[in-house]
Amino acid sequence: MFILRPLLAASAPKQGKMVIGTVKGDIHDIGKNLVGMMMEGAGIDLIDLGINNAVEKYLDAIEQHQPDIVGMSALLTTTMPYMKAARRSTGNSARPSAPMPIGAMWRWRSRPPRIS
């Protein structure tokens, strides 16, 4: 990834800003890193919070950076309630209109669980 990141980041003009991180209780970051690289390749200025982030860290980053997109990532199903709480809290922040994609490796039968 350290080889591809500079190539992707240099390939497109800046289009916006995204805050991304793995939620509290989860340390898995491969999916987050891949999404981050693709966003950088698309010209998005990326603020990566890293792993195991509390809601407050997302709120601080939203206030400081005023992103166009806020992304949360997780692998563990035990983080789903925390993702719901984080989504609700960030929806009341300074940027409530910023889209919030949520990526997770959960298994479901017919459709993904709703996190709102």
N, C-alpha and C positions, 0 to 999 in steps of 0.2 A: 504494500500500500504506500510506503514511503517513496517508492519510485513513481507510481502513477499519480499521486496527489498533485505534485507540481505541474505535471503535464496537463492534467484535467483543469486545474485552476487557471492556467495560462491560456486556455483555449477559447474562452468566451468573455465578452465584456460583462461588467457587473450589472445584475438585473434586480437585486433586492437583497434582503438580509434574513437569515434564519438562525434561530437558537435551537439546538438539538442536544439531547442528553438521555441517558438511561435513568429510569426512575428509581427512587429509593427502594432498597431491598433486592436490587438486581445488579450484577456486575458484568453481565454479558454485553459485549459492545461490537461484535462483528457486523451485525446488521446495521447498527447506527453508523459505524464507520463507512460502510459501503454506501448508504444513503447520503451521508455527508460528502463523500467524494463525488457522487453523481451530481449533487446540488452545486458543488464548487465548479464542476465541469460545465454546468448549465449557466454559470455566471452568478450564482448566489454567494454572497459574503457569509461565511459560516462561523458561528460562535458555538463551539463544542464545549458543553459543560462537563463532559466525561461521564463517569458511572456513579450509581448510587446517589442520585440527586433528590433532595427534599423539595417540597413545593416552594419553600422560601427561596431556594436558589433559582428556580425558574422565574419566580416573581421579580427577584432582583435583576436578573438578566433581561427580562422584558422591559423593566423600567429603565435600565441603563442603556440598552441597545435599540429599543423600539423596533423589533423585528417585524417583517412581513409575514413570517411563518414561524410557528413554534412546534417542534417535533419531540415526541416522547417515544422511547423504545424500551422493550422488555422481552425477556425470554420466559421468565417464570410466571406461571398462572397465579401464583400467590400475590403478584403485584397488581392484579386487575382492580381490586378495591382502591388501592393507592392511586392508580391512574385515573380512576373516576374522580377521586377527591382533588387530584391535581388539575384535572380538566375543569372542574367547577370553580376552583380557586383562581386559575389563570383566566377564566372567562370573565371574571369581575375585575381584572387588572386594567392597567392603562391602555392596553391594546386588545380589547375584547373581540374586535373584528378579525384579528389575525387567524388564518386557518391553522388548525392543529391536527396534523396527521399523526396517527398513533400506529406504530408498528410492533407486532408481537408474533411470536411463533407458537400460538396456541392452536390446539386442534379442536375443530368443531364439526358437526355433522352436516348441517345444511347451510348455515350462514354464520358470519362472525358475531360475537357478542357485541351489544351496543354499549359504548362508553360515552356517556354524555352527562 
